[in-house]
Amino acid sequence: MTRFARHLEHHTIVNPFPGIVKLEAALGHRIKTRIGSNESLPDPVSPLAGEFGKALAELARLYPDPYAHALRQRAAALNGVSADEVLFDTGADSLILLGLRLSCNAGDAVVTTGGSYPTFRYFAEGVGARVLEVPYLTQGDRLQPDLKRLAEVARVEHASVLYLANPDNPTGHYWQADDIRALREALPLHTLLLLDEAYVDFCTEAEDAPPAGPLPNTLRLRTLSKAYAMAGMRVGYAIAPAQLIAKADQIRPQFALSSVAQAAAQIVLDDPDYSRRLISHTLTLRHHLSHELYDLGLTPLPSHTNFVSVPYADPMQAEAIQRHLLTHGIAIHRPQHPATRHLLRITAHPQATSSRVLNALAGQLEP
Ligand SMILES: Cc1ncc(COP(=O)(O)O)c(C=O)c1O
């Protein structure tokens, strides 16, 4: 049912350097002497050790496990799937590109929502795809990805990939599990669904639980950038049927996910209270920010993420506010797409509710 890009369909690509962890598993014993990988000598006075500690210097010295075995086990347990249904890479963004490389031939149609997360288009253009945009469905001020129309365009255009951010960026909209399952069923079987769940950790209500397990011909993307405070480390993972994961593993730059990033990710995944605390604090800040905005007469979009977006009647007003805040050294985000450039997106953060920010958002541009 999965249709890979033509050059991958009947070809198995073999990784020339599968790494020490795989070798140990094949041998059934540890490798204690690593003199086959051309790594550097340990240096007791490394400047890295001085700044960050010996452990980091040692991790930096050694090639990482290309398959991030330890992380796959943890993410599999966390999501109730098996380890061969999980793959780690350098953030959800890298996984978007990986999904496109897996399924898309130059000239193929791919479908997204016009004004949604723009990195999908950026990467799709880079692989020579024909990007088709479906407008948001509007409900008053609210914007939501139009699942019916997305599926229809994918069907008519024989799309190789459909991208959906759920929750969506920048609208914050969230489609529940039944809607996502219905979308998958409405799509042609060969269309890869890139289901970007970068913000799903902030969907904590029981009725907002995402569908369980891997979905057919779907790469579900998760990240440690948001709910684990690791955006700078670049760690994300995909949940997908084992056949998709196995093919994705054949075309990934095998050492991209660094030893340091893998070790850091293990630490945060082993401490579930850490991300629970971060999520809970973020949700409190998001509620607080939304209420402050309502009190100022604004109508922030309902959000299932770690940000709040505010629609303005006119993109020029949004731009003036953004520019004003920038002159005070404060960066908020305004999307560039015509469908969403009337929005201002503000991260849930203690500094988002300063009087300077709130007054500016309400249109009072003090000098
Ligand atoms: C919808 C969406 N997907 C992916 C990402 C990037 O995630 P990562 O840092 O894991 O590459 C973002 C970042 O803002 C995002 O909004």
The ligand as an SDF file (V2000), in Angstrom:
LIG
                    3D

 16 16  0  0  0  0  0  0  0  0999 V2000
    4.2840   22.1590   12.9950 C   0  0  0  0  0  0  0  0  0  0  0  0
    5.7440   22.0890   13.2790 C   0  0  0  0  0  0  0  0  0  0  0  0
    6.4340   21.0250   12.8840 N   0  0  0  0  0  0  0  0  0  0  0  0
    7.7570   20.9070   13.1160 C   0  0  0  0  0  0  0  0  0  0  0  0
    8.4470   21.8970   13.7760 C   0  0  0  0  0  0  0  0  0  0  0  0
    9.9160   21.7580   13.9660 C   0  0  0  0  0  0  0  0  0  0  0  0
   10.2040   20.7690   14.8990 O   0  0  0  0  0  0  0  0  0  0  0  0
   11.7060   20.3430   15.1610 P   0  0  0  0  0  0  0  0  0  0  0  0
   12.3290   21.3800   16.0260 O   0  0  0  0  0  0  0  0  0  0  0  0
   11.5830   19.0130   15.8350 O   0  0  0  0  0  0  0  0  0  0  0  0
   12.3730   20.2300   13.8260 O   0  0  0  0  0  0  0  0  0  0  0  0
    7.7690   23.0360   14.2120 C   0  0  0  0  0  0  0  0  0  0  0  0
    8.5040   24.1140   14.9030 C   0  0  0  0  0  0  0  0  0  0  0  0
    8.0280   25.1600   15.2280 O   0  0  0  0  0  0  0  0  0  0  0  0
    6.3820   23.1440   13.9440 C   0  0  0  0  0  0  0  0  0  0  0  0
    5.6950   24.2230   14.3030 O   0  0  0  0  0  0  0  0  0  0  0  0
  1  2  1  0
  2  3  1  0
  2 15  2  0
  3  4  2  0
  4  5  1  0
  5  6  1  0
  5 12  2  0
  6  7  1  0
  7  8  1  0
  8  9  2  0
  8 10  1  0
  8 11  1  0
 12 13  1  0
 12 15  1  0
 13 14  2  0
 15 16  1  0
M  END
$$$$
